Amino acid sequence: MDSAKRYAPATLRNREPIRDVLRDVLPRHGQVLEIGSGSGEHAVFFAESFPEITWQPTDADPDCLARIDY
């Protein structure tokens, strides 16, 4: 496995609208298990957007999981 991170261009387009919906439905504190995290870009963005929530990214693909920044 090389050290290059994966990049999903759609993340930049949809992360803010998704965050806005999550803001209305997530509790103020707690934990989220994200299934199918892929590149991990959403997980990083949402973890920064919701600092009182522990965001746990997961993925069945070991290559994807190894590239996610925790």
N, CA, C and O atoms as CSV, one atom per row, in Angstrom:
chain,resi,resn,atom,element,x,y,z
A,1,MET,N,N,0.850,-1.182,0.000
A,1,MET,CA,C,0.000,0.000,0.000
A,1,MET,C,C,0.889,1.235,0.000
A,1,MET,O,O,1.818,1.332,0.801
A,2,ASP,N,N,0.611,2.173,-0.888
A,2,ASP,CA,C,1.369,3.410,-0.869
A,2,ASP,C,C,0.737,4.373,0.130
A,2,ASP,O,O,-0.361,4.131,0.632
A,3,SER,N,N,1.441,5.465,0.413
A,3,SER,CA,C,0.974,6.387,1.452
A,3,SER,C,C,0.039,7.467,0.918
A,3,SER,O,O,-0.425,8.314,1.682
A,4,ALA,N,N,-0.239,7.449,-0.369
A,4,ALA,CA,C,-1.115,8.477,-0.947
A,4,ALA,C,C,-2.535,8.338,-0.413
A,4,ALA,O,O,-3.073,7.235,-0.316
A,5,LYS,N,N,-3.126,9.465,-0.073
A,5,LYS,CA,C,-4.507,9.449,0.407
A,5,LYS,C,C,-5.454,9.408,-0.780
A,5,LYS,O,O,-5.151,9.927,-1.854
A,6,ARG,N,N,-6.597,8.788,-0.570
A,6,ARG,CA,C,-7.634,8.801,-1.598
A,6,ARG,C,C,-8.357,10.124,-1.538
A,6,ARG,O,O,-8.421,10.775,-0.495
A,7,TYR,N,N,-8.897,10.505,-2.670
A,7,TYR,CA,C,-9.606,11.777,-2.769
A,7,TYR,C,C,-10.911,11.540,-3.509
A,7,TYR,O,O,-10.924,10.942,-4.585
A,8,ALA,N,N,-12.002,12.007,-2.935
A,8,ALA,CA,C,-13.315,11.887,-3.571
A,8,ALA,C,C,-13.815,13.295,-3.882
A,8,ALA,O,O,-14.230,14.007,-2.968
A,9,PRO,N,N,-13.787,13.719,-5.155
A,9,PRO,CA,C,-14.200,15.080,-5.508
A,9,PRO,C,C,-15.602,15.442,-5.027
A,9,PRO,O,O,-15.864,16.605,-4.721
A,10,ALA,N,N,-16.501,14.473,-4.954
A,10,ALA,CA,C,-17.870,14.764,-4.514
A,10,ALA,C,C,-17.908,15.267,-3.075
A,10,ALA,O,O,-18.835,15.982,-2.694
A,11,THR,N,N,-16.918,14.904,-2.280
A,11,THR,CA,C,-16.904,15.326,-0.878
A,11,THR,C,C,-16.954,16.836,-0.751
A,11,THR,O,O,-17.699,17.358,0.079
A,12,LEU,N,N,-16.186,17.541,-1.545
A,12,LEU,CA,C,-16.190,19.009,-1.469
A,12,LEU,C,C,-17.541,19.592,-1.855
A,12,LEU,O,O,-17.935,20.644,-1.352
A,13,ARG,N,N,-18.246,18.915,-2.741
A,13,ARG,CA,C,-19.553,19.416,-3.178
A,13,ARG,C,C,-20.667,19.118,-2.183
A,13,ARG,O,O,-21.602,19.909,-2.052
A,14,ASN,N,N,-20.585,17.996,-1.481
A,14,ASN,CA,C,-21.743,17.603,-0.675
A,14,ASN,C,C,-21.541,17.623,0.833
A,14,ASN,O,O,-22.502,17.420,1.574
A,15,ARG,N,N,-20.337,17.858,1.306
A,15,ARG,CA,C,-20.105,17.761,2.751
A,15,ARG,C,C,-20.856,18.821,3.551
A,15,ARG,O,O,-21.356,18.528,4.637
A,16,GLU,N,N,-20.944,20.036,3.042
A,16,GLU,CA,C,-21.650,21.083,3.785
A,16,GLU,C,C,-23.162,20.862,3.807
A,16,GLU,O,O,-23.769,21.009,4.868
A,17,PRO,N,N,-23.803,20.515,2.678
A,17,PRO,CA,C,-25.237,20.208,2.758
A,17,PRO,C,C,-25.537,19.015,3.675
A,17,PRO,O,O,-26.532,19.026,4.399
A,18,ILE,N,N,-24.689,18.001,3.646
A,18,ILE,CA,C,-24.889,16.863,4.543
A,18,ILE,C,C,-24.713,17.307,5.991
A,18,ILE,O,O,-25.508,16.934,6.854
A,19,ARG,N,N,-23.684,18.095,6.261
A,19,ARG,CA,C,-23.472,18.613,7.618
A,19,ARG,C,C,-24.692,19.374,8.118
A,19,ARG,O,O,-25.084,19.235,9.277
A,20,ASP,N,N,-25.294,20.180,7.245
A,20,ASP,CA,C,-26.461,20.966,7.644
A,20,ASP,C,C,-27.634,20.073,8.040
A,20,ASP,O,O,-28.357,20.384,8.987
A,21,VAL,N,N,-27.825,18.973,7.325
A,21,VAL,CA,C,-28.885,18.026,7.686
A,21,VAL,C,C,-28.526,17.318,8.998
A,21,VAL,O,O,-29.372,17.168,9.880
A,22,LEU,N,N,-27.274,16.889,9.118
A,22,LEU,CA,C,-26.852,16.207,10.342
A,22,LEU,C,C,-27.007,17.113,11.563
A,22,LEU,O,O,-27.348,16.637,12.646
A,23,ARG,N,N,-26.766,18.385,11.400
A,23,ARG,CA,C,-26.909,19.336,12.505
A,23,ARG,C,C,-28.328,19.285,13.083
A,23,ARG,O,O,-28.523,19.468,14.284
A,24,ASP,N,N,-29.300,19.037,12.226
A,24,ASP,CA,C,-30.698,18.985,12.661
A,24,ASP,C,C,-31.096,17.643,13.276
A,24,ASP,O,O,-32.082,17.573,14.011
A,25,VAL,N,N,-30.352,16.586,12.991
A,25,VAL,CA,C,-30.783,15.259,13.445
A,25,VAL,C,C,-29.866,14.606,14.481
A,25,VAL,O,O,-30.307,13.716,15.209
A,26,LEU,N,N,-28.618,15.020,14.563
A,26,LEU,CA,C,-27.703,14.409,15.525
A,26,LEU,C,C,-27.890,15.007,16.915
A,26,LEU,O,O,-28.277,16.169,17.048
A,27,PRO,N,N,-27.617,14.214,17.948
A,27,PRO,CA,C,-27.629,14.780,19.295
A,27,PRO,C,C,-26.430,15.717,19.468
A,27,PRO,O,O,-25.486,15.676,18.679
A,28,ARG,N,N,-26.473,16.538,20.478
A,28,ARG,CA,C,-25.362,17.477,20.714
A,28,ARG,C,C,-24.088,16.760,21.169
A,28,ARG,O,O,-22.979,17.207,20.877
A,29,HIS,N,N,-24.254,15.648,21.885
A,29,HIS,CA,C,-23.129,14.857,22.380
A,29,HIS,C,C,-23.401,13.399,22.039
A,29,HIS,O,O,-24.554,12.980,21.933
A,30,GLY,N,N,-22.342,12.637,21.872
A,30,GLY,CA,C,-22.540,11.217,21.637
A,30,GLY,C,C,-21.497,10.634,20.712
A,30,GLY,O,O,-20.389,11.154,20.584
A,31,GLN,N,N,-21.871,9.550,20.073
A,31,GLN,CA,C,-20.976,8.834,19.179
A,31,GLN,C,C,-21.698,8.500,17.885
A,31,GLN,O,O,-22.899,8.229,17.874
A,32,VAL,N,N,-20.944,8.525,16.799
A,32,VAL,CA,C,-21.470,8.142,15.488
A,32,VAL,C,C,-20.541,7.087,14.904
A,32,VAL,O,O,-19.324,7.271,14.876
A,33,LEU,N,N,-21.107,5.996,14.443
A,33,LEU,CA,C,-20.359,4.979,13.713
A,33,LEU,C,C,-20.673,5.176,12.238
A,33,LEU,O,O,-21.797,4.936,11.797
A,34,GLU,N,N,-19.683,5.608,11.486
A,34,GLU,CA,C,-19.860,5.807,10.044
A,34,GLU,C,C,-19.440,4.519,9.335
A,34,GLU,O,O,-18.302,4.071,9.471
A,35,ILE,N,N,-20.355,3.936,8.587
A,35,ILE,CA,C,-20.093,2.688,7.876
A,35,ILE,C,C,-19.825,3.000,6.409
A,35,ILE,O,O,-20.587,3.726,5.770
A,36,GLY,N,N,-18.748,2.451,5.887
A,36,GLY,CA,C,-18.388,2.709,4.494
A,36,GLY,C,C,-17.735,4.069,4.330
A,36,GLY,O,O,-18.145,4.858,3.479
A,37,SER,N,N,-16.730,4.348,5.135
A,37,SER,CA,C,-16.117,5.680,5.173
A,37,SER,C,C,-15.269,6.018,3.955
A,37,SER,O,O,-14.979,7.188,3.705
A,38,GLY,N,N,-14.874,5.008,3.204
A,38,GLY,CA,C,-14.111,5.272,1.979
A,38,GLY,C,C,-12.844,6.064,2.240
A,38,GLY,O,O,-11.970,5.612,2.980
A,39,SER,N,N,-12.737,7.239,1.642
A,39,SER,CA,C,-11.532,8.060,1.768
A,39,SER,C,C,-11.372,8.662,3.157
A,39,SER,O,O,-10.276,9.089,3.521
A,40,GLY,N,N,-12.441,8.702,3.930
A,40,GLY,CA,C,-12.376,9.299,5.264
A,40,GLY,C,C,-12.566,10.801,5.286
A,40,GLY,O,O,-12.569,11.412,6.354
A,41,GLU,N,N,-12.724,11.404,4.109
A,41,GLU,CA,C,-12.850,12.867,4.038
A,41,GLU,C,C,-14.095,13.376,4.748
A,41,GLU,O,O,-14.044,14.393,5.439
A,42,HIS,N,N,-15.215,12.674,4.583
A,42,HIS,CA,C,-16.426,13.090,5.291
A,42,HIS,C,C,-16.219,12.965,6.798
A,42,HIS,O,O,-16.586,13.868,7.551
A,43,ALA,N,N,-15.639,11.861,7.238
A,43,ALA,CA,C,-15.435,11.645,8.671
A,43,ALA,C,C,-14.604,12.765,9.284
A,43,ALA,O,O,-14.931,13.260,10.363
A,44,VAL,N,N,-13.545,13.163,8.614
A,44,VAL,CA,C,-12.700,14.245,9.126
A,44,VAL,C,C,-13.488,15.549,9.188
A,44,VAL,O,O,-13.441,16.255,10.195
A,45,PHE,N,N,-14.202,15.868,8.129
A,45,PHE,CA,C,-14.977,17.111,8.087
A,45,PHE,C,C,-16.055,17.126,9.164
A,45,PHE,O,O,-16.218,18.124,9.866
A,46,PHE,N,N,-16.792,16.020,9.298
A,46,PHE,CA,C,-17.875,15.977,10.282
A,46,PHE,C,C,-17.328,15.979,11.704
A,46,PHE,O,O,-17.921,16.601,12.585
A,47,ALA,N,N,-16.220,15.302,11.944
A,47,ALA,CA,C,-15.619,15.312,13.280
A,47,ALA,C,C,-15.202,16.727,13.668
A,47,ALA,O,O,-15.337,17.117,14.828
A,48,GLU,N,N,-14.702,17.493,12.715
A,48,GLU,CA,C,-14.339,18.889,12.985
A,48,GLU,C,C,-15.582,19.758,13.158
A,48,GLU,O,O,-15.568,20.713,13.935
A,49,SER,N,N,-16.640,19.438,12.449
A,49,SER,CA,C,-17.878,20.223,12.517
A,49,SER,C,C,-18.670,19.956,13.794
A,49,SER,O,O,-19.417,20.817,14.257
A,50,PHE,N,N,-18.506,18.758,14.362
A,50,PHE,CA,C,-19.246,18.359,15.562
A,50,PHE,C,C,-18.249,17.890,16.629
A,50,PHE,O,O,-18.151,16.693,16.897
A,51,PRO,N,N,-17.516,18.818,17.235
A,51,PRO,CA,C,-16.448,18.419,18.161
A,51,PRO,C,C,-16.929,17.699,19.420
A,51,PRO,O,O,-16.131,17.035,20.081
A,52,GLU,N,N,-18.195,17.810,19.763
A,52,GLU,CA,C,-18.723,17.142,20.955
A,52,GLU,C,C,-19.202,15.720,20.655
A,52,GLU,O,O,-19.673,15.012,21.546
A,53,ILE,N,N,-19.078,15.316,19.403
A,53,ILE,CA,C,-19.481,13.970,18.995
A,53,ILE,C,C,-18.230,13.193,18.591
A,53,ILE,O,O,-17.394,13.692,17.839
A,54,THR,N,N,-18.114,11.980,19.094
A,54,THR,CA,C,-17.017,11.103,18.689
A,54,THR,C,C,-17.420,10.434,17.384
A,54,THR,O,O,-18.419,9.717,17.324
A,55,TRP,N,N,-16.635,10.675,16.343
A,55,TRP,CA,C,-16.932,10.139,15.015
A,55,TRP,C,C,-16.023,8.951,14.772
A,55,TRP,O,O,-14.801,9.102,14.762
A,56,GLN,N,N,-16.599,7.761,14.575
A,56,GLN,CA,C,-15.823,6.547,14.357
A,56,GLN,C,C,-16.014,6.049,12.928
A,56,GLN,O,O,-17.034,5.430,12.623
A,57,PRO,N,N,-15.040,6.312,12.042
A,57,PRO,CA,C,-15.145,5.831,10.667
A,57,PRO,C,C,-14.774,4.351,10.575
A,57,PRO,O,O,-13.897,3.873,11.294
A,58,THR,N,N,-15.453,3.638,9.682
A,58,THR,CA,C,-15.135,2.234,9.420
A,58,THR,C,C,-15.265,1.972,7.922
A,58,THR,O,O,-15.941,2.706,7.201
A,59,ASP,N,N,-14.614,0.930,7.483
A,59,ASP,CA,C,-14.759,0.511,6.091
A,59,ASP,C,C,-14.343,-0.946,5.994
A,59,ASP,O,O,-13.401,-1.364,6.668
A,60,ALA,N,N,-15.019,-1.716,5.176
A,60,ALA,CA,C,-14.687,-3.130,4.991
A,60,ALA,C,C,-13.396,-3.306,4.201
A,60,ALA,O,O,-12.740,-4.342,4.303
A,61,ASP,N,N,-13.034,-2.305,3.421
A,61,ASP,CA,C,-11.820,-2.355,2.610
A,61,ASP,C,C,-10.629,-1.949,3.486
A,61,ASP,O,O,-10.528,-0.786,3.879
A,62,PRO,N,N,-9.728,-2.884,3.797
A,62,PRO,CA,C,-8.594,-2.556,4.662
A,62,PRO,C,C,-7.740,-1.415,4.115
A,62,PRO,O,O,-7.172,-0.640,4.884
A,63,ASP,N,N,-7.648,-1.310,2.791
A,63,ASP,CA,C,-6.867,-0.238,2.184
A,63,ASP,C,C,-7.494,1.121,2.499
A,63,ASP,O,O,-6.786,2.072,2.829
A,64,CYS,N,N,-8.813,1.210,2.397
A,64,CYS,CA,C,-9.502,2.465,2.737
A,64,CYS,C,C,-9.325,2.786,4.211
A,64,CYS,O,O,-8.996,3.916,4.571
A,65,LEU,N,N,-9.541,1.809,5.049
A,65,LEU,CA,C,-9.472,2.028,6.486
A,65,LEU,C,C,-8.083,2.490,6.911
A,65,LEU,O,O,-7.956,3.340,7.793
A,66,ALA,N,N,-7.054,1.945,6.301
A,66,ALA,CA,C,-5.686,2.317,6.655
A,66,ALA,C,C,-5.364,3.763,6.288
A,66,ALA,O,O,-4.441,4.350,6.853
A,67,ARG,N,N,-6.103,4.337,5.361
A,67,ARG,CA,C,-5.823,5.696,4.891
A,67,ARG,C,C,-6.608,6.775,5.635
A,67,ARG,O,O,-6.358,7.965,5.448
A,68,ILE,N,N,-7.543,6.367,6.466
A,68,ILE,CA,C,-8.370,7.347,7.172
A,68,ILE,C,C,-7.573,7.956,8.319
A,68,ILE,O,O,-6.960,7.241,9.110
A,69,ASP,N,N,-7.589,9.283,8.400
A,69,ASP,CA,C,-6.967,9.989,9.529
A,69,ASP,C,C,-7.920,9.956,10.705
A,69,ASP,O,O,-9.079,10.348,10.579
A,70,TYR,N,N,-7.448,9.498,11.832
A,70,TYR,CA,C,-8.294,9.469,13.031
A,70,TYR,C,C,-8.025,10.681,13.872
A,70,TYR,O,O,-8.635,10.848,14.928
